[in-house]
């Protein structure tokens, strides 16, 4: 549970510094993040999704094209759909974008507030949190063959008893392998662990 607790602590820290919420897309690969955390106002999230802004968002384009941190007011990417103006209507007036990691596993974050620009000190602190989140959520390279087998058998739709029989182990042994895999994949459920293992291309 160590990683889960670290991630929760980091997202709590992030929340305290983001009065109007945040979005973090971790380890973006093949145009999709392996994991996301988001606390922007629900009305904005719904509006953003309904209009498919992710495909046209200058903040995402900035984060994919470079690493570092910048205030939204300094982003020089064209915004032909006026997404930033739309965001301001929902209280996301000031913000900072942060990007880290290699192009093959990029993490991009946006943190917002309504009242003022973020200070240099706040941006440095936020950058540290995002970098730590990026590091904490690195895909694991320590799943055992037995844990991968357990995820595969349950992911194929087998019930625990049938899956255990298929692997020639007890049901409790299968559950122990799944528990261990969930911990390493920082997943709360077996279904989440299976999906994450697929995302990481481990199964």
N, C-alpha and C positions, 0 to 999 in steps of 0.2 A: 504493500500500500504506500510505500515511500514516495514513488513518483506521483501517484494520485494526490497525496497531501501536498507535495511541492507545487504541483500545477494549481491546485486550489488556492494555496497561499499566494502564488504569483498573480492569479486572476483577481483575487481579493485586493491585492496591492494596486493592481491596475485600475480596478473599479473605484478605489478611493481617489485616484488622480484624474478620473474621467467623469466630471459632473454630468455630461450629456451622453455618456456611454462610449463604447469602443467596439471595434471589430478586429479580430485577429484570424488570419488564414495561415495556418502552419504547414510548412513543407508542401508548397504548391508544386504539383507534378502533373504533367499532361493537362494543364489548364485547370486543375481542381486541387483544392487543399486536402491534405490527409485528415485534418482536424480543424474545426473552427470554434471560436468563442465570440459571443456577440451580446452586447447589452444596449445597443442603440434603442431609442424609443420604438415601440412596436409599430406605431403608425408610420414611421419612416421606413422601417424594415419592410412592411407590407407594400408601401408605395414603391420602394426600390425594386422589390421582387416583381411586382405587377408590371413595371415598365422595363424589366430586364436590363437595369442599369449596369450590372456587373460587367457586361460585355463592352460597355462604353465609358466606364468610370475613369476619369483622369487620375484619381488617386491610385487605383489598381495599376493603371498603365505606368505611372511613376514608379511604383514599388517593384514592378516586374523589370523595368528597364534600368534600375540602378539600386544601390544600397546606401544606407545612411538614414538620416532623419531630416525632415523639413516641415516648416509650418505650411498649412494649406494655402495661406496667402502668398507663399513664395513659389508654388508649383507652376511651372511654365508649360504644362501640357495643355493643348487645346481642349475645350469643353463645349463642343457644338450643341450638345443636348441640354446645356445649362443645369447639369446635375448638382453642381455646387450651390447654385442659386436655389434650387429646389430644396437642398438639404437645409439651407438657412431658414426656410419656412417652418421646418420642424425643430428648430432650436440648435442645429449643428452649425453654429456660426463660425467658431474658431476651432482649429484643430491642428494636429500634427500627424504626418505619415512617417512610418518607420519601416524599413526593409532590411532584411539580413539573410545570409545564407547564399549558397551557390545557386546559379540559374536553374539547376536541376532539382533543387529542393528549397525554393525561396519562401520565406515567411514575410507577409505583408500585414501591417497593422494601421488602423486609423483610430485616433483618440480625439474626442470632441468635448467642447464646452461652449456655453452661450455667452459668457460675460466678458472674456478678454483673451488675448493671445497667451499661449503657454510661454513661460520663461525659459531661458537657456538651461537653468538648473533642472526644471521640471522635464524638459526634453531629454536631458542626459539621464535622469532617473528612469523615465519611461523607456528609453532605449535599452537600458540595462535589464529592465523587466522583460522586454520582448526578446532580447538575446537569450536570457535565461529560459524563457518559455520555449524558444526554438531548440535550445540544447536539451532541455528536459524531455521534449517530445520527439527526439531523434528516433527513427525506427529501430527497434531492438535487433541485435545480431546474436542474441544469446538464447533464442528459443531452441529447445532440444527437439530431436527427431520425434520423440514420443509425444511431446506437446503439440507439434505440428500435425501428427497423425490424429490426435484427439480432436483438434479443431476441424480437420478435414472430415472425419467420420460424423461428427455432430453437424457440421455444415452441409453434409450431403442429405440431411433430413432424418438420420437415424435417431431414435430415442436412446436414452442413456443405456438401458439394459441391452438393447440390440447392438448399439455401437460398441459396448464393452465386449460382448460376445464375439463380434466381428474382429476385434483386436486381440481376443484371447486373454483379456484381463478382467478383473472384477469391476463392478460398477463404481465402487468407491475409488478404485485406482484411476478410472477414467475421470471422475469428478476432481480428483486431486490434480491430475494433469491439466484439466481445464482451469482450475483455480490458479495454478502456477502460470499458465499462459495468460490469463486475464491480468494478473499482477504485472507481468512483463510488458504487456501491451497497454497498460493503464486503462483497462476497460472495466466497466461496472458489471456487465452481463456477458454471458457466453456469445450471444448474438452480436454484441458490439465487438467482442474480441475477434470473432470470425470475420466480420466486415473489415476491421482494422487490419487483420492479417492479409486479407485479400488486397486492401489498399496498399499495403506494404509489399505486395507480391511475394508473400511468404507461403501462401497456399494457392 
